[in-house]
Amino acid sequence: MKKYYTVSQIAYKLSAHSRSRMVSEDAVYGWVKQGKLHVERIPGNIRGVGKYPFWIEESDLKAFLREMNYDVDRLFPDND
């Protein structure tokens, strides 16, 4: 089964793994607005997803973060 991450979860994950940089939901959504991060709108009947109702499949997120020079192996230690 595919795992999805919301804009809020992405911001939290990136902030939690960086001692010097906090990444906000607005910053992640900025990547969406710039066309860098391609997300899907979350269906209206799913609640509690944060400020922006969008999500991205894990493999696509990992590819994007690699392009942005994030250490994907450190961010996702349990996954291949």
NORUR-V316385 format. One record per residue. RES is the residue in one letter. SS is DSSP state (H for helix, E for strand, C for the rest). PSI is psi in whole degrees, 0 to 359 (NA if undefined). NEAR is the number of other C-alpha atoms within 12 Angstrom. Layout:
RES_SS_PSI_NEAR, RES_SS_PSI_NEAR
This chain:
M_C_139_6, K_C_145_11, K_C_135_16, Y_E_149_23, Y_E_134_31, T_E_168_34, V_H_318_37, S_H_315_27, Q_H_323_30, I_H_313_38, A_H_316_31, Y_H_313_23, K_H_316_29, L_H_322_32, S_H_321_21, A_H_335_17, H_C_11_21, S_C_123_16, R_C_337_10, S_C_353_9, R_C_126_14, M_C_133_18, V_C_121_24, S_C_166_23, E_H_323_26, D_H_322_19, A_H_317_23, V_H_317_37, Y_H_330_29, G_H_320_19, W_H_323_23, V_H_312_25, K_H_328_15, Q_C_351_12, G_C_9_12, K_C_319_19, L_C_119_29, H_C_114_26, V_C_170_29, E_E_146_19, R_E_136_20, I_C_135_22, P_C_146_13, G_C_339_11, N_C_1_9, I_C_124_13, R_C_167_13, G_C_37_16, V_C_1_22, G_C_195_22, K_C_323_19, Y_C_120_30, P_C_64_25, F_E_153_31, W_E_167_32, I_E_144_30, E_E_145_24, E_H_316_25, S_H_323_20, D_H_321_22, L_H_316_36, K_H_317_29, A_H_317_20, F_H_315_25, L_H_326_28, R_H_317_18, E_H_328_14, M_C_7_16, N_C_33_14, Y_C_151_20, D_C_92_19, V_H_323_25, D_H_326_16, R_H_324_19, L_H_328_26, F_C_68_22, P_C_335_12, D_C_349_8, N_C_160_12, D_C_NA_11
